[in-house]
Amino acid sequence: MTTLLAPPYLPINGLPASMRERGFGVLAPADVAALCGHPPAALAAMRGSWDRLPEDTYLKDGGRYRRRRHSCFVVEGDAVTQAPHRAHWQPRDYNALHGGMRRWFEPIEADVVAQPAWGGLLRGLGRLCSALDRARPWYVEAHQFRIDTSDGIGRPTPEGAHRDGVDYVAVLVVDRAGIKGGETRVFAADGPDGQRFTLTEPWSLLFLDDARVIHESTPIQPQDDRDPGHRDSLVLTYRAAGFQGDS
């Protein structure tokens, strides 16, 4: 059995310093709950919605291993406002595989957005972004993902090691069942520094300065070929200059 490398968890008060020194930091689930101001059970209450994600029909590698939803929000101080539904767009410079396409995904379910932990999570991360930079409105794209192994392999990041073209990226693992692989890799964008680890605990968080680091997750495979597994995640991107694709 492959030994999983443990995440380099930080105390919550150590995250800003790690962001400034290395461009990323990792929080354990209990600290994520503290960040959003709600107990772990409130985060867990959203987990069932990952069972209802529609298929991603835009994959250009021919795979059928990804399901997802997408919605956009504006976070300004303690105010969280859902933006009108819009396509997800990235330039080819940041996503060579799917960049340049306007991809329309079904929105995140209203019952999820209404959960107190949802707003608390977006606010908490917005406060962190403002503390690292300065207080301003943050334009947030929220992506629910399920990567499964029904085809034998699933690729959490089919575009490979990449940046997202935003200011900050939050990657939260929501569930991991019946799989091997899915290792997280973070590399300095302009140097040799890098780290590998595997997020396994529900609601553990990888937080990234998108200008300073690139990241990827390795493919997943089933632990048992008779019982395909999956990896569920929530990715929240924060950008100060508006949503990507706006003129």
Summary of the structure (lengths in Angstrom):
residues: 247
radius of gyration: 16.8
end to end distance: 50.0
largest distance: 50.7
contacts: 784
relative contact order: 0.23
helix: 21%
strand: 33%
